[in-house]
Amino acid sequence: MFSLKSTKARLEREKADIEKEIKSLSKPPEANEDTDHGDEKVDEIEEIGNQLSLQQNLRNRLENINESLRKIELGKYGICERCGQKISWLIMKLEPTSKLCGKCKKEIRKK
């Protein structure tokens, strides 16, 4: 069954994990003395691009988690942002940062 206390703890653990991962990805790549080869430069540039993309995805996830934690504190957690109805506990259990109820999600997908 759905428990707000366990959901908050889950979100806080995930937040801490994401913050650690963002911090580790923020470290500049180690300089490679032998970067004269074009292929190596391309690989390094691709790796940096991949890291930036991953960092952005993690930041977006972190923002959603922080928003969910604020809603918990304000007593507004689990309320659909579109229709104002309660979001089912099953949706909240599967995706604790969900902003929409099942009905609104379906309506948005149809568009």
C-alpha positions in Angstrom: 0.0 0.0 0.0 1.0 3.6 -0.5 2.7 5.4 2.5 3.5 9.1 2.4 6.3 8.6 4.9 8.0 5.8 2.9 7.6 7.8 -0.3 9.2 10.9 1.2 12.1 8.7 2.4 12.4 7.2 -1.1 12.5 10.6 -2.7 15.1 11.9 -0.2 17.3 8.8 -0.9 17.0 9.3 -4.7 17.7 13.0 -4.3 20.9 12.3 -2.4 22.0 9.7 -5.0 21.3 12.1 -7.9 23.2 14.9 -6.2 26.2 12.7 -5.8 26.1 11.6 -9.4 25.8 15.2 -10.7 28.7 16.1 -8.5 30.8 13.3 -9.9 29.9 14.1 -13.5 30.8 17.8 -12.9 34.4 17.0 -12.4 36.4 18.1 -15.4 37.7 15.2 -17.5 41.3 14.2 -16.9 43.7 15.7 -19.4 45.1 13.2 -21.9 48.6 14.1 -22.9 48.3 12.1 -26.1 45.3 13.8 -27.8 47.0 14.5 -31.1 44.9 12.0 -32.9 41.6 13.2 -34.4 39.7 10.1 -33.5 40.6 10.6 -29.8 39.4 14.2 -29.9 36.1 13.2 -31.4 35.7 10.5 -28.7 36.4 13.1 -26.0 34.0 15.6 -27.5 31.3 12.8 -27.8 31.9 11.8 -24.2 31.6 15.4 -22.9 28.3 15.7 -24.9 27.0 12.5 -23.3 28.0 13.7 -19.8 26.2 17.0 -20.4 23.1 15.3 -21.6 23.2 12.9 -18.6 23.7 15.9 -16.2 20.7 17.7 -17.7 18.5 14.6 -17.3 19.6 14.2 -13.7 19.0 17.9 -13.0 15.5 17.6 -14.4 14.8 14.5 -12.3 16.2 16.4 -9.2 13.9 19.3 -9.9 10.9 16.9 -10.0 11.9 15.3 -6.8 12.4 18.7 -5.0 9.0 19.7 -6.3 7.4 16.5 -4.9 9.1 17.0 -1.6 7.8 20.6 -1.4 4.3 19.3 -2.2 4.5 16.8 0.6 5.5 19.6 3.1 2.6 21.7 1.8 0.1 18.8 2.0 -0.5 19.0 -1.8 1.3 15.8 -2.8 -0.7 13.4 -5.0 -3.0 16.0 -6.5 -3.3 16.3 -10.3 -2.0 19.6 -11.5 -4.4 19.5 -14.4 -7.8 18.5 -12.9 -7.2 18.9 -9.2 -8.3 15.3 -8.4 -6.3 12.8 -6.3 -3.7 10.8 -8.2 -4.2 7.0 -7.5 -1.8 5.5 -5.0 -0.7 3.0 -7.7 0.5 5.8 -10.0 2.2 7.5 -7.1 3.9 4.3 -6.0 5.2 3.6 -9.5 6.2 7.2 -10.2 6.4 9.3 -7.0 7.0 12.5 -8.9 3.9 12.2 -11.1 2.1 15.4 -11.6 -1.0 14.0 -13.4 -3.7 11.5 -12.7 -4.2 8.6 -15.0 -7.2 10.2 -16.8 -5.3 13.4 -17.6 -2.2 11.5 -18.7 -4.4 9.5 -21.2 -6.0 12.7 -22.5 -2.6 14.4 -23.0 -1.3 11.3 -24.9 -4.3 11.4 -27.2 -3.4 15.0 -28.4 
